[in-house]
Amino acid sequence: MHIPVLNQLETRTDWVSFFRRERSYAYVQQPLCLIDLQSTYLQLTLLDNEQLDGRSAIKYSLGSRRSVEPAWRLIKSCNWQLSVLVAGLNTLGFDSNVRDNSFLQRHTDLTVRKFFAKDKQIIAPSLIGQITPTTRIPSEWNISSVKSLLSHQQYKDCIYLPAPKQPAPMKAILLRLIDSPQSWTVQTSHDGSLLLFYRNKGIVQLTPDIKKPVARLRTTG
């Protein structure tokens, strides 16, 4: 999936362009977050550049059952600045009536929820974007070159060794490689396939397929 990376959402023009996308879903670099319009609710997942497990990320959901208009009015009241919106949401106290906060007092038809994101695989775009694709077979495979293969899906004939009949959880494996590379080793088989081991336990076997990489992130204005 192509995930756009926006530099900012700080003007009315930025927001109109975002809402007019085929799917209003993108990373924003400043403030760093994942923003997603789900029907009539705007969802904001706050990230940091070291985020390796999306389940620890704070997520806000704001909107109403009938229309996205209440969320739109809140954005407008923040002078169309996502940075102001995020700062205001972070001031809210959810241990009492959230509407008592001055930030929301004029928005009586707006529902705001705060919770932890449930998707472990949501990570900061910089952690993926800085991994460049592989352009040739290296003389010796290491964990860094394997991360490139997995990040850009430059492999085939993947076998999940603990359960060969099941699909290999490649995204989870990539996150583990990023998080704890020292715990992984790689071996090359005589047929050119790679064996990945986590703490000396075989995890996955795959064959490098050096081709045009699958786009992960796409930076836009």
Secondary structure, DSSP 8 states (H G I E B T S, - for coil): --EEEES---SHHHHHHHHTSSS-EEEETTTTEEEEEETTEEEEEE--TT---GGGSEEEEEE-SS-SHHHHHHHHHTTT-HHHHHHHHHT--TTS-GGGSTTTTT-TT-EEEEEE---TT---HHHHHTS----S--SS--HHHHHHHHHTT-EEEEEETTSTTS---HHHHHHHHHH-GGGEEEEE-TTS-EEEEETTEEEEEEEE--SS----EEEE-
